Amino acid sequence: MKTDRRKFFKTAGFATAGLATGLHSSLWGAGLEAGQAPRIDNTAFSATSDTLPLAIQHARPIDHGEALVNPGMGWVTYFYSNLYQNYGSKLAASDTVRYFPGMNTVFLRLPWAFIEPEENNFVWEILDTPAQRWIENGGQVALCITATENWMESGTPRWVFEAGAEHYEVDGYLEPNYDDPVFLEKVEKFVRILAERYDNNPHIAYVFVGHYGMWGEGHTVLTTPKHGHSWGFDTQKQMIDLYRRHFKNTLLCISDDYVGHDLRGERFPITDYAFSRGVSIHDDSILVQPEPNNWYHSEMAQLFWPTLPVVLEHEHFGGSVERGAWDDELLLRAVEEYHASFLSIHWWPDIFYEKNKELIARINRRIGYRLQVPEISWPSVIRKGEPFIIQSKWANAGVAPCYSGGYPCFTLKDEEGGIVSVLTDTSFNLKNLPMSPPDKKAEQALSSSFVIAPAHRDRKGIFSRACLPGTYDLYVSVGDQDGTPIYELPYPNNDGKKRYKIGSIVLQDYESS
């Protein structure tokens, strides 16, 4: 039976061009109740005798509400919080906190003296051991190396001072002069070597510019009153530049305390400069104090979050509770106001999880990005070599963009899971999706035109790739331009490779001439 393609679309009530701007009014119906499986509607249209009968299928997947583990976002657990003991020391070698929904990143913050106790003698084992535990389980790693600590004599290796770097003594511990040329020379050498190991590592989520200020947090409020020396914009700027020279491919962040731990405001010279160098902020003021000082720098974050991931860190949980500063609703509000991509817990992860399960679940539905495809429509029957259209709607239910971006992809697979066709729409990068507020979904309609196994004709013949007709499962995913899935979506029916089954499609052979 010969099929005229124009009649094929006309019978269905569509024009090919019209699909680019909207759907037939009968395509969209009411959504599903929460907890229901995706619904497939088959809407048949009448057909004339010389056309294929056409049915349009609809899938309306419902977000399952569970945590997603995706790159560039999620919960962060401290393995080393300056001290070896906090907070990974009680974890078994096999424990990477997988019981904690959305916990995907381990933070390693240690003094420089631990990593390079003697010049050119590096103890990478203390970083690589916990890092490999997380990497082996699909996790990410964040790093911070500090130069000043107040619980040990010197966060900076003693050999740096013995080489002539100027320093100050405060209550029995040593702080370097961050402007000293010998200190800066040794820091730069260390950072260069650190970057050679970790800058092009795809498993590194971010690196903290840590060689300046107490605990690497960019402030000297504990030391300046004692020795009287303070540092400003020029010193902070050169530390940012030092790190950026060597970490060219990795997300860098500075502490919000670079501007002062309790100074409020939207814009500051040093944060403007950091932003200009592609360096984001890490704010650890969350719930250190009760309201109204529950945090200080959400206004500052507004410069960064539209293009750079913002990292939050709450106060040591036990201490915050004891001081009456802890508040579940405020922590959730901080994620919203800062548009946070990462949230670092400062406590024993098992204890924090047991005491905050409901709060964790609520935050997981908002933190970072949450890509959704609320509705999809496609023809139930298509033909090899002929164009067809998949209509879809997309949304980001998180508080931050999907900064690395990705493209919608539709994959046909046979009953054995073999890939029959990969169809990627590169016309729309999902990093451009607007974020949706909690009470309203901002959806982006997309009309994607595809052809499966197009035939190539020349004077010598007709050529096409092998592709058998049949009935195939249809999957949706988001990832690279070549169709490689990258991101988890909040739906069931995962094939184990981050593709999500939405229905089936019949592929017919080429039209006979």
Legacy VTK file of the C-alpha trace (Angstrom):
# vtk DataFile Version 3.0
C-alpha trace
ASCII
DATASET POLYDATA
POINTS 513 float
0.000 0.000 0.000
1.482 3.309 -1.086
1.391 6.109 1.465
1.418 9.774 0.605
3.329 11.614 3.358
1.261 14.787 3.030
-1.935 12.799 3.459
-0.352 11.006 6.376
-0.003 14.251 8.338
-3.172 15.776 6.992
-5.228 12.798 8.127
-3.828 13.137 11.626
-4.861 16.759 11.744
-1.321 18.142 11.632
0.916 20.010 9.304
4.609 19.357 9.706
5.405 23.044 10.069
2.594 23.505 12.530
4.110 20.996 14.925
7.024 23.319 15.517
4.816 25.803 17.302
2.176 23.778 19.071
0.261 20.570 19.579
-3.173 19.560 18.406
-5.581 20.536 21.154
-6.584 16.942 21.800
-3.069 15.850 22.666
-2.927 17.185 26.201
-5.091 15.938 29.008
-5.098 16.098 32.768
-1.955 14.965 34.546
-1.661 11.877 36.727
-2.078 11.664 40.445
1.155 11.406 42.409
2.451 7.863 42.599
0.809 6.622 39.392
2.874 5.087 36.630
3.229 7.053 33.400
0.054 6.846 31.339
0.105 6.055 27.655
-2.862 7.342 25.642
-3.517 6.071 22.132
-5.508 8.651 20.234
-6.501 7.162 16.874
-7.424 9.269 13.901
-9.434 8.225 10.881
-7.524 7.428 7.741
-8.335 7.324 4.082
-7.806 4.142 2.129
-4.380 5.148 0.810
-2.875 6.238 4.136
-1.599 4.437 7.187
-3.883 4.722 10.213
-2.163 7.017 12.682
-2.259 6.995 16.442
-0.528 9.540 18.634
0.768 8.196 21.905
1.188 10.308 25.017
3.326 9.769 28.099
2.910 11.930 31.191
5.663 10.777 33.551
5.214 11.724 37.205
8.213 12.804 39.277
8.824 10.094 41.880
10.071 12.691 44.386
13.235 10.780 45.261
16.817 12.025 45.418
18.816 12.234 42.219
22.547 11.651 41.988
23.841 13.903 39.247
27.106 15.688 38.469
27.628 19.187 39.812
25.032 19.047 42.587
23.868 17.350 45.774
24.913 16.775 49.364
28.552 16.887 50.456
29.977 15.043 53.453
33.178 16.022 55.216
35.691 13.225 55.397
38.390 15.519 56.774
37.254 18.710 58.456
40.757 20.071 59.104
41.218 17.324 61.690
41.636 13.739 60.572
39.007 12.739 63.139
36.124 14.788 61.664
34.011 13.334 60.170
35.049 10.294 58.189
37.146 8.591 60.813
34.284 6.314 61.895
33.410 5.213 58.363
34.340 1.704 57.308
36.475 1.455 54.177
33.395 0.297 52.258
31.111 3.047 53.619
30.614 5.926 51.199
27.380 7.091 52.846
25.188 5.668 50.086
22.311 5.336 52.552
22.049 9.140 52.564
19.820 10.077 49.587
21.576 12.517 47.271
24.917 12.314 49.115
27.375 12.095 46.248
30.407 14.248 47.105
33.161 13.874 49.692
34.979 16.968 50.965
38.648 16.666 51.909
39.885 19.728 53.823
43.333 19.375 55.365
46.303 21.599 56.261
49.092 21.919 53.725
51.535 20.575 56.337
49.849 17.158 56.137
50.159 16.940 52.360
53.731 18.239 51.958
55.455 17.743 55.342
58.834 18.054 53.627
59.521 20.013 50.479
58.770 17.870 47.402
57.667 14.974 49.619
53.927 14.632 49.024
51.584 12.384 50.949
48.868 11.945 48.313
47.668 8.752 49.943
45.619 10.660 52.513
43.647 12.349 49.728
43.494 9.568 47.173
42.263 6.871 49.556
38.892 8.428 50.479
38.646 9.971 46.993
38.864 6.566 45.313
36.189 5.154 47.611
33.757 7.758 46.314
34.940 7.672 42.705
34.571 3.891 42.607
30.925 4.330 43.558
30.224 7.056 41.008
30.802 9.936 43.424
32.571 13.280 43.277
35.406 14.830 45.290
35.986 18.368 46.578
39.340 19.619 47.888
40.567 22.351 50.203
44.168 22.762 51.390
44.690 25.291 54.185
47.675 27.309 55.411
46.452 28.466 58.839
44.861 26.429 61.636
44.265 27.275 65.296
44.368 23.730 66.727
47.925 22.872 65.612
51.142 24.847 65.563
51.220 25.424 61.823
48.959 24.553 58.912
51.793 25.742 56.677
54.752 23.297 56.599
57.564 24.428 58.890
60.055 24.141 56.014
58.313 27.093 54.312
59.165 29.348 57.263
62.649 27.872 57.483
63.093 28.898 53.843
62.535 32.527 54.936
58.768 33.091 54.681
57.618 35.726 57.165
55.061 34.625 59.756
53.373 35.611 63.019
52.725 33.742 66.240
49.260 33.906 67.808
48.460 31.925 70.961
50.978 29.225 70.106
50.169 28.758 66.405
51.766 30.300 63.344
50.180 32.332 60.558
52.075 33.166 57.378
52.299 36.634 55.947
50.131 35.967 52.894
51.962 38.693 50.939
55.409 37.270 51.571
57.159 36.387 48.281
58.725 33.185 49.663
55.349 32.008 50.947
53.681 32.775 47.624
56.441 31.042 45.675
56.020 27.850 47.722
52.213 27.994 47.550
52.297 28.421 43.780
54.601 25.446 43.362
52.302 23.319 45.515
49.137 24.442 43.714
50.770 23.765 40.336
51.537 20.185 41.362
48.079 19.788 42.903
46.524 20.928 39.627
48.676 18.549 37.595
47.055 15.717 39.543
43.488 16.938 39.816
42.655 19.729 37.352
41.601 17.483 34.479
40.026 14.887 36.726
36.318 14.634 35.806
35.540 13.409 39.319
36.585 16.655 41.015
33.450 18.659 41.794
35.241 21.792 42.991
38.431 23.071 44.596
38.392 25.609 47.412
40.940 28.434 47.293
42.201 27.555 50.737
45.665 28.976 51.321
44.362 32.280 52.643
42.859 32.960 56.074
41.931 30.872 59.096
40.859 27.326 58.095
41.180 28.463 54.488
38.048 30.571 54.922
39.541 33.879 53.835
39.301 35.790 57.118
41.791 36.787 59.818
39.392 37.888 62.556
41.043 35.496 65.019
44.572 36.643 64.288
44.664 40.270 63.180
43.633 41.590 66.637
46.653 39.770 68.104
49.448 40.647 65.677
47.853 43.721 64.091
48.504 42.739 60.479
45.588 42.592 58.049
45.302 41.858 54.340
42.914 43.179 51.745
41.837 43.095 48.132
45.306 42.871 46.547
46.315 39.873 48.662
43.028 38.076 48.065
43.205 38.813 44.354
46.680 37.345 43.977
45.589 34.146 45.755
42.631 33.776 43.369
44.933 34.410 40.409
47.464 31.893 41.712
44.866 29.116 41.813
43.282 30.088 38.511
46.634 29.985 36.701
46.852 26.271 37.400
43.267 25.092 37.822
42.070 26.023 34.359
39.280 23.452 34.015
37.945 22.974 37.527
35.296 24.889 39.424
37.033 27.062 42.021
35.346 28.772 44.948
36.274 31.212 47.670
34.687 31.626 51.066
32.078 34.334 51.454
34.220 35.424 54.415
36.683 37.037 52.012
34.492 40.126 52.393
34.129 39.746 56.183
32.240 37.033 58.039
29.284 39.244 59.000
29.389 42.036 56.431
26.141 42.213 54.482
25.679 43.414 50.931
25.172 42.407 47.325
28.414 43.449 45.635
32.003 43.744 46.844
35.221 44.346 44.898
36.694 40.927 45.731
33.546 38.957 44.889
33.161 40.914 41.660
36.742 40.004 40.845
36.260 36.354 41.741
33.200 36.224 39.515
35.149 37.798 36.656
37.637 34.910 36.932
34.917 32.262 36.967
35.359 31.603 40.690
32.213 30.933 42.711
31.430 31.248 46.434
31.234 28.797 49.292
29.121 30.105 52.185
29.574 28.421 55.559
27.585 30.927 57.632
24.393 28.851 57.471
22.776 28.432 60.919
25.912 29.347 62.821
23.700 31.858 64.609
19.920 31.954 65.127
17.631 34.393 63.338
18.029 37.145 62.292
21.690 36.236 61.720
20.925 32.765 60.343
23.192 33.644 57.390
24.799 36.753 55.964
25.398 36.522 52.255
22.385 35.301 50.285
22.346 38.673 48.521
25.944 38.112 47.456
24.986 34.796 45.856
22.711 36.476 43.325
25.700 37.496 41.222
27.000 33.939 41.048
24.205 31.394 40.816
22.896 32.199 37.311
26.184 30.956 35.800
28.223 29.322 38.585
27.290 26.660 41.156
26.988 27.982 44.712
28.161 25.804 47.601
26.547 26.016 51.042
27.795 24.563 54.295
25.820 24.545 57.511
27.333 24.921 60.953
28.495 21.833 62.855
25.071 20.306 63.446
25.495 19.485 67.134
26.815 22.928 67.976
24.067 24.664 66.032
21.408 22.673 67.883
22.994 23.418 71.272
23.020 27.165 70.562
19.413 27.143 69.400
20.426 28.186 65.885
19.239 25.083 64.043
15.980 25.400 62.125
14.791 22.954 59.441
12.752 25.543 57.595
15.622 27.987 57.528
17.979 25.402 56.026
15.480 24.720 53.256
15.047 28.468 52.784
18.816 28.883 52.467
18.853 26.398 49.590
16.118 28.453 47.901
17.605 31.905 48.529
21.147 30.977 47.533
20.008 28.775 44.616
22.423 26.215 46.031
23.894 23.431 43.913
25.806 21.808 46.791
24.998 21.567 50.503
27.734 20.347 52.805
26.850 18.732 56.113
29.158 19.409 59.033
28.581 16.419 61.291
28.720 12.655 61.556
26.721 11.669 58.460
24.823 8.751 60.018
23.662 10.841 62.982
22.671 13.764 60.773
20.723 11.460 58.473
18.788 9.742 61.263
17.739 13.049 62.781
16.828 14.825 59.542
15.287 12.302 57.114
12.218 14.367 56.271
14.231 17.568 55.851
16.738 15.777 53.612
13.911 14.474 51.418
12.433 17.966 51.042
15.789 19.502 50.152
16.477 16.731 47.633
13.443 17.785 45.632
14.894 21.288 45.208
18.687 21.332 45.510
20.652 21.907 42.311
18.768 21.104 39.119
15.957 18.585 38.608
15.245 17.946 34.943
11.732 16.794 34.131
9.840 15.867 30.976
6.203 16.241 32.056
4.656 15.333 28.688
5.730 13.545 25.519
3.765 12.726 22.356
4.889 10.665 19.379
3.326 8.781 16.461
2.724 5.123 17.177
3.781 4.146 13.644
6.686 5.613 11.695
8.512 4.652 8.539
12.228 4.312 7.855
13.619 7.200 5.885
10.643 9.459 6.509
10.436 12.384 8.943
8.356 12.224 12.086
7.986 14.495 15.068
8.214 13.956 18.820
6.605 16.675 20.916
7.827 17.114 24.469
7.706 19.541 27.367
10.692 20.101 29.658
11.126 21.703 33.076
13.760 22.269 35.747
12.196 21.800 39.179
15.409 22.670 41.024
16.792 25.959 42.325
19.842 26.141 40.026
20.579 25.690 36.327
22.022 22.510 34.897
25.274 24.370 34.280
26.992 21.734 32.130
23.929 21.392 29.958
22.572 18.470 27.998
20.296 17.576 25.129
17.055 15.598 24.916
17.488 12.189 23.348
15.001 9.520 22.283
16.289 5.961 21.844
14.658 2.933 20.242
15.667 -0.391 21.766
14.719 -3.966 20.883
13.408 -6.585 23.303
16.958 -7.631 24.176
17.976 -4.069 25.010
19.884 -3.499 21.791
20.006 0.057 20.518
18.151 0.402 17.218
18.174 4.181 16.785
19.507 7.201 18.705
17.717 10.504 18.095
19.198 13.592 19.775
17.687 17.051 19.462
20.622 19.471 19.665
18.468 22.512 18.972
17.814 23.111 22.660
20.332 22.888 25.493
18.546 22.118 28.753
20.941 24.353 30.678
18.748 27.173 29.376
15.640 25.898 31.134
14.279 28.417 33.651
14.080 27.244 37.260
10.623 26.510 38.554
9.394 27.890 41.871
8.101 25.234 44.303
4.453 25.966 43.540
4.566 26.450 39.768
6.235 24.543 36.958
7.821 26.570 34.148
7.632 24.316 31.097
9.432 24.615 27.775
7.751 23.035 24.730
9.992 21.311 22.198
9.175 19.940 18.765
11.824 17.497 17.527
11.949 16.251 13.949
13.804 12.994 13.241
14.457 10.505 10.449
15.529 6.908 11.132
17.968 5.268 8.717
17.616 7.786 5.860
18.436 6.382 2.443
21.173 7.915 0.321
20.556 7.883 -3.409
22.984 8.473 -6.238
23.391 7.211 -9.795
24.954 3.971 -8.592
22.117 2.995 -6.320
20.335 3.474 -2.991
22.312 3.036 0.230
21.114 2.800 3.844
22.265 1.330 7.115
20.878 -1.987 8.320
17.804 -1.368 10.463
15.064 -3.966 10.726
11.415 -2.979 10.913
9.660 -3.955 14.123
8.070 -2.806 17.338
10.547 -1.169 19.664
10.641 0.339 23.139
11.015 4.120 23.223
13.247 5.729 25.871
13.965 9.326 26.830
17.255 10.612 28.260
19.373 13.748 28.625
23.063 13.880 27.850
25.736 14.561 25.269
25.090 15.485 21.674
25.980 11.932 20.643
23.155 10.534 22.781
25.254 9.342 25.713
23.043 9.761 28.814
24.503 11.852 31.633
21.700 12.755 34.009
19.324 10.875 36.218
15.714 11.875 35.669
13.079 11.542 38.418
11.251 8.590 36.859
11.041 4.800 37.100
11.684 2.327 34.249
15.397 3.098 34.044
17.358 0.773 31.742
20.367 1.069 34.067
22.054 3.574 31.742
19.907 6.628 32.595
17.407 6.034 29.794
13.745 5.951 30.817
11.133 3.892 29.007
8.077 5.895 27.983
6.303 3.546 25.591
6.682 1.762 22.260
6.806 2.660 18.592
6.315 0.667 15.382
8.999 1.127 12.754
7.935 0.154 9.259
10.129 -0.470 6.241
10.821 2.060 3.517
7.910 3.001 1.323
7.864 0.803 -1.763
8.292 2.665 -5.014
LINES 1 514
513 0 1 2 3 4 5 6 7 8 9 10 11 12 13 14 15 16 17 18 19 20 21 22 23 24 25 26 27 28 29 30 31 32 33 34 35 36 37 38 39 40 41 42 43 44 45 46 47 48 49 50 51 52 53 54 55 56 57 58 59 60 61 62 63 64 65 66 67 68 69 70 71 72 73 74 75 76 77 78 79 80 81 82 83 84 85 86 87 88 89 90 91 92 93 94 95 96 97 98 99 100 101 102 103 104 105 106 107 108 109 110 111 112 113 114 115 116 117 118 119 120 121 122 123 124 125 126 127 128 129 130 131 132 133 134 135 136 137 138 139 140 141 142 143 144 145 146 147 148 149 150 151 152 153 154 155 156 157 158 159 160 161 162 163 164 165 166 167 168 169 170 171 172 173 174 175 176 177 178 179 180 181 182 183 184 185 186 187 188 189 190 191 192 193 194 195 196 197 198 199 200 201 202 203 204 205 206 207 208 209 210 211 212 213 214 215 216 217 218 219 220 221 222 223 224 225 226 227 228 229 230 231 232 233 234 235 236 237 238 239 240 241 242 243 244 245 246 247 248 249 250 251 252 253 254 255 256 257 258 259 260 261 262 263 264 265 266 267 268 269 270 271 272 273 274 275 276 277 278 279 280 281 282 283 284 285 286 287 288 289 290 291 292 293 294 295 296 297 298 299 300 301 302 303 304 305 306 307 308 309 310 311 312 313 314 315 316 317 318 319 320 321 322 323 324 325 326 327 328 329 330 331 332 333 334 335 336 337 338 339 340 341 342 343 344 345 346 347 348 349 350 351 352 353 354 355 356 357 358 359 360 361 362 363 364 365 366 367 368 369 370 371 372 373 374 375 376 377 378 379 380 381 382 383 384 385 386 387 388 389 390 391 392 393 394 395 396 397 398 399 400 401 402 403 404 405 406 407 408 409 410 411 412 413 414 415 416 417 418 419 420 421 422 423 424 425 426 427 428 429 430 431 432 433 434 435 436 437 438 439 440 441 442 443 444 445 446 447 448 449 450 451 452 453 454 455 456 457 458 459 460 461 462 463 464 465 466 467 468 469 470 471 472 473 474 475 476 477 478 479 480 481 482 483 484 485 486 487 488 489 490 491 492 493 494 495 496 497 498 499 500 501 502 503 504 505 506 507 508 509 510 511 512
